[in-house]
């Protein structure tokens, strides 16, 4: 299904832009009176659930002050029932393996969204299709948590106005920094931008004590995102992008003009001159941050998405990047700095393609005297001991998969829809329901291709991965649930840009010495999860797929990411085409069985031959006019199309990289394609007529020499047998020749033998274009070759009888009859070999178009000139049934082969 994934991506792009379009900038007025570093950082309230129990949380609308002195703005937020709603919401702190129960209440109440001007109704499908009548759908997902699908905050568990949903979180996984955020389909980008985010921390007291991290008394969450505000200080959303699509409300990415930390614009944070633990989270919809820390040499990286790393690493002094929803934990030592020291943290070298002027300031650190001094700790050189996922891939016999992240583009090369594809099929949660799979208990190798203009932070629900640009560069020091997929270089857009070893196991199983079984999540994973890009605008617009864990490997083939050249004729294709031609020729020799086995004599009867001719005519006309003729038009269009950076043949086969520009075939191109197809079609007709003319001229002359044999019934049969390969098969008394085995004159037997040989030679010449036709048709794939072979086999039977009958009558030798029918049948693969020689230099669209249309004409001519008259001469009573039966055989065979995916 949807074998065109890339077809959709490229057909929408009709013309390549020759120059870069001018950058569009927003003319909107924004709030400008920000005072950087004037407002202290707000630390969200902590809801301590380390002892377990139940918690009830509200999801609603509230007011929020983004900076001191700035008017309050309406936002969405989370809050404990009985407490205030805030953005970000309160931090939920839990202990490892201590379950909690959380009830989420949708108290938004209103049917008008806070950012209603930016809602694209085309994205509101499935559980969000009821908006606004049902209120504002919400579904809270705890990012990175191992939990059953029904508690994972999936879109189909959305709740509406005044509804509640209760989830149980087991927390049976490694300690780490998680997040909770909204996941409503088609609305999550707006709901998150409006404030529906918060932090969820799993703590392991034993490890905290073992590593002495419990002695670090200052633990600061830093949730960073960019926002836009109108001149009154009201929160707004992106309405102008650098590459707009006219009429579209959906924006490819949303970038703000100022940065916020924990809901405060450009705050400052006071830290003591001692070790401080930072939990950094990128909560931006689309922006990736390139942090520069002036005190980087004092910082050590101790954890990423899924928890502690194997070996703590010093922080890169030149900065480090965080993409949407990535997390890191740092321990930074400020003990060497004097009170009053200030550090500016900025987003350096921002590569966001934004229409809004951007102030890259993030926050400021102030070193102040400690209120509760603590002694420094020595950070261990080893934290979590992780298993090697690359080795587990081998030992668990995991599958190899290749995933492509693509997009559809407008005529101006602006993205209109994003997509995830596998096996050249689109996978998403909207209109297409192809799933991504992973086998429970195994580690799989996922290769990513990204021919788009963007880097995509890819997120799997439930599972973790180790990744790198290639097999030699896998980062085995950490486990990730968000992986950055770089975009490919323009010179090789189908290149693999990221290799990931994906562990479809509990993350505890991945710890050295763990007793956790590889398949033991502690709950059912039978329902699908999600996998998606975590740029929120991409997630909302189809770059999100169902992600299904299976008990055994799914039935899909191993996909190593290689892409076949649609114009390359492989050995398998040639072998199939030659094989089909040999099979067709071999059918000619099978007529010997019909004559020599009494029980099969009925196949040489008039009724059987009439039905055979009619069936064959139906098959040949169907394949000539429905398949080859139309295919030829497409080939000629590909040959005459202009522009673009990929040929139409690649698009047809779904092999064009997403974002490719298709060549243009205008009215003139289409007219030339039809003219060429019709011209070559009649060329094929003339070829068959010419061959028949030569056959008649040569073999009618030899037939006259046989006139002195006598005027017996048998002699007359010989004369008629020698006339032509067409007329010979039409003579009813071919079947009477075999019954005259008692004729004793040696001279007559020799003449009969000669008549059979002459007929065999004539039919051999006639079989030659059939062999070429069958070879060319088989190049299209197995389905076409099989059905045409059926048609040719059906009408090769009576042709074989025309050869075998006189030879067998004259010699009473099956070997002689088989010899002459075999020599005639050889002509068919000989025609195929000529076809092979023709395409040996490669198949261009022009050559394909010529061959397909000529063969279409040949098949129509053979059917009209031979098969249809033959069916009536042997008996027209069953013609209609048999002829339409041929059409039916062809149609059913195509349908069946399409269902099994054969091309």
HELIX and SHEET records of a PDB file:
HELIX    1   1 UNK A    5  UNK A   11  1                                   7    
HELIX    2   2 UNK A  116  UNK A  118  5                                   3    
HELIX    3   3 UNK A  121  UNK A  123  5                                   3    
HELIX    4   4 UNK A  126  UNK A  128  5                                   3    
HELIX    5   5 UNK A  149  UNK A  151  5                                   3    
HELIX    6   6 UNK A  155  UNK A  157  5                                   3    
HELIX    7   7 UNK A  188  UNK A  193  1                                   6    
HELIX    8   8 UNK A  205  UNK A  210  1                                   6    
HELIX    9   9 UNK A  213  UNK A  215  5                                   3    
HELIX   10  10 UNK A  296  UNK A  298  5                                   3    
HELIX   11  11 UNK A  389  UNK A  395  1                                   7    
HELIX   12  12 UNK A  471  UNK A  473  5                                   3    
HELIX   13  13 UNK A  490  UNK A  492  5                                   3    
HELIX   14  14 UNK A  507  UNK A  510  5                                   4    
HELIX   15  15 UNK A  536  UNK A  540  1                                   5    
HELIX   16  16 UNK A  571  UNK A  589  1                                  19    
HELIX   17  17 UNK A  591  UNK A  596  1                                   6    
HELIX   18  18 UNK A  598  UNK A  604  5                                   7    
HELIX   19  19 UNK A  606  UNK A  622  1                                  17    
HELIX   20  20 UNK A  623  UNK A  628  3                                   6    
HELIX   21  21 UNK A  629  UNK A  640  1                                  12    
HELIX   22  22 UNK A  648  UNK A  652  1                                   5    
HELIX   23  23 UNK A  667  UNK A  705  1                                  39    
HELIX   24  24 UNK A  706  UNK A  709  5                                   4    
HELIX   25  25 UNK A  713  UNK A  721  1                                   9    
HELIX   26  26 UNK A  725  UNK A  730  1                                   6    
HELIX   27  27 UNK A  734  UNK A  739  1                                   6    
HELIX   28  28 UNK A  746  UNK A  778  1                                  33    
HELIX   29  29 UNK A  782  UNK A  811  1                                  30    
HELIX   30  30 UNK A  814  UNK A  839  1                                  26    
HELIX   31  31 UNK A  845  UNK A  862  1                                  18    
HELIX   32  32 UNK A  863  UNK A  867  3                                   5    
HELIX   33  33 UNK A  868  UNK A  874  1                                   7    
HELIX   34  34 UNK A  879  UNK A  899  1                                  21    
SHEET    1   A 5 UNK A  46  UNK A  48  0                                        
SHEET    2   A 5 UNK A  91  UNK A  95  1                                        
SHEET    3   A 5 UNK A 197  UNK A 203  1                                        
SHEET    4   A 5 UNK A 176  UNK A 182 -1                                        
SHEET    5   A 5 UNK A 140  UNK A 143 -1                                        
SHEET    1   B 4 UNK A  73  UNK A  80  0                                        
SHEET    2   B 4 UNK A  53  UNK A  64 -1                                        
SHEET    3   B 4 UNK A 100  UNK A 106  1                                        
SHEET    4   B 4 UNK A 164  UNK A 169 -1                                        
SHEET    1   C 4 UNK A 235  UNK A 236  0                                        
SHEET    2   C 4 UNK A 219  UNK A 229 -1                                        
SHEET    3   C 4 UNK A 258  UNK A 261 -1                                        
SHEET    4   C 4 UNK A 264  UNK A 265 -1                                        
SHEET    1   D 6 UNK A 235  UNK A 236  0                                        
SHEET    2   D 6 UNK A 219  UNK A 229 -1                                        
SHEET    3   D 6 UNK A 275  UNK A 282  1                                        
SHEET    4   D 6 UNK A 327  UNK A 333 -1                                        
SHEET    5   D 6 UNK A 299  UNK A 304 -1                                        
SHEET    6   D 6 UNK A 307  UNK A 314 -1                                        
SHEET    1   E 5 UNK A 268  UNK A 272  0                                        
SHEET    2   E 5 UNK A 361  UNK A 368  1                                        
SHEET    3   E 5 UNK A 342  UNK A 347 -1                                        
SHEET    4   E 5 UNK A 289  UNK A 292 -1                                        
SHEET    5   E 5 UNK A 320  UNK A 322 -1                                        
SHEET    1   F 6 UNK A 425  UNK A 427  0                                        
SHEET    2   F 6 UNK A 415  UNK A 422 -1                                        
SHEET    3   F 6 UNK A 400  UNK A 409 -1                                        
SHEET    4   F 6 UNK A 443  UNK A 450  1                                        
SHEET    5   F 6 UNK A 496  UNK A 503 -1                                        
SHEET    6   F 6 UNK A 464  UNK A 468 -1                                        
SHEET    1   G 5 UNK A 436  UNK A 439  0                                        
SHEET    2   G 5 UNK A 544  UNK A 550  1                                        
SHEET    3   G 5 UNK A 529  UNK A 533 -1                                        
SHEET    4   G 5 UNK A 456  UNK A 460 -1                                        
SHEET    5   G 5 UNK A 482  UNK A 485 -1                                        
END                                                                             
